[in-house]
Structures are given as C-alpha cells and as structure tokens.
Amino acid sequence: MHTLLLKTKTAADAKLLAEFLSKMKTVESVTIDPPEYDEIKWSNTMRALSDKEHEKLIKESEESVSMVAEDAEAYSAGLIKKWSGKKK
C-alpha cells in the first residue's frame, strides 16, 4: 500500500478532491485531516491559544482601525440619519 499526501487551500477544495478520488477503483481509502492550527478560526474555544497565536492576535488588534467611543457614537448616528433619510 502507498500513501499520497495532498494539501489544498480550502476545505471545500479538499472535499471536492476527496469525493473525486474516492470514486476511483485504484483508491483504497480517502481521509481528510482536520485543518492546521493556522486555519482554525480564533473563535474556537475548545483549545488554548499558543504563544504564536496570542502574538498574532495582539498584532492584528494593534494594527486594526480603532475609534474612541464619542467618534463611534457620532459615526453611528450619522449612518442612522443617512439610512432613515433613504426610506422617505
């Protein structure tokens, strides 16, 4: 028996390729491994974040656009006013 390892960019690509390969007579079995840690979303609360993931999260937070509460309130009020005007 021989093993072939493939990597795809998305889970959808992996599923499509697995379905195709599983229909071939020469293929004994097809298994899709779970994604690597880099592909797992931050919202996965089932495991603790690694130091590398903590650093990445902090960096993303520091580089993201931020507003003070007063600016956010004024911006939101402007959007509400704009949206309310469109309905009339």
C-alpha atoms as one frame of an Amber mdcrd trajectory, in Angstrom:
protein
   0.000   0.000   0.000   1.207   3.539  -0.802   0.103   6.829   0.759  -0.336
  10.073  -1.115  -0.448  13.353   0.846  -2.149  16.359  -0.718  -2.676  19.891
   0.594  -5.410  22.221  -0.604  -6.074  25.881   0.108  -9.663  25.433   1.301
 -11.790  22.789   2.972 -14.169  22.895   0.011 -11.322  22.017  -2.367 -10.278
  19.136  -0.101 -13.822  17.777  -0.008 -14.210  18.018  -3.791 -10.909  16.257
  -4.391 -11.700  13.575  -1.804 -15.054  12.847  -3.441 -13.373  12.539  -6.839
 -10.606  10.254  -5.592 -12.941   8.027  -3.585 -14.775   7.079  -6.807 -11.629
   5.724  -8.433 -11.216   1.928  -8.400  -7.500   2.142  -7.587  -8.035   4.186
  -4.414  -8.436   2.116  -1.255  -9.500   4.925   1.107  -9.626   8.720   1.401
  -9.302  10.618   4.679  -9.488  14.362   5.251  -7.407  15.534   8.203  -8.572
  18.499  10.267  -7.074  21.873   9.284  -3.774  23.011  10.751  -3.827  25.486
  13.644  -3.240  28.466  11.301  -6.506  27.689   9.520  -8.599  27.412  12.692
 -10.673  30.478  13.487  -9.982  32.483  16.639 -13.459  31.641  17.939 -12.527
  28.019  18.598 -12.812  27.874  22.385 -12.108  24.157  22.601  -8.349  24.692
  22.885  -5.958  27.230  24.349  -4.122  29.609  22.030  -0.394  29.104  21.549
   2.110  31.894  22.198   2.410  32.426  18.433  -1.382  32.764  18.111  -1.502
  35.209  21.037   1.180  37.348  19.368  -0.726  37.258  16.059  -3.979  38.267
  17.764  -2.277  41.154  19.588  -0.607  42.343  16.371  -3.919  42.247  14.462
  -5.613  44.188  17.245  -2.906  46.836  17.378  -2.942  47.330  13.596  -6.732
  47.454  13.255  -8.668  50.678  12.855  -9.944  51.948  16.172 -12.235  54.764
  17.363 -12.914  56.345  20.693 -16.481  55.947  21.969 -17.511  59.510  21.065
 -16.328  59.119  17.451 -18.082  55.766  17.134 -21.308  57.247  18.502 -21.162
  60.186  16.064 -20.385  57.852  13.159 -23.286  55.548  14.060 -25.688  58.485
  14.455 -24.651  59.722  11.001 -25.314  56.312   9.453 -28.725  56.070  11.121
 -29.625  59.526   9.874 -28.440  58.643   6.360 -30.384  55.356   6.320 -33.510
  56.970   7.739 -33.427  59.606   5.009 -33.407  56.986   2.265 -36.715  55.486
   3.376 -38.670  58.713   2.862
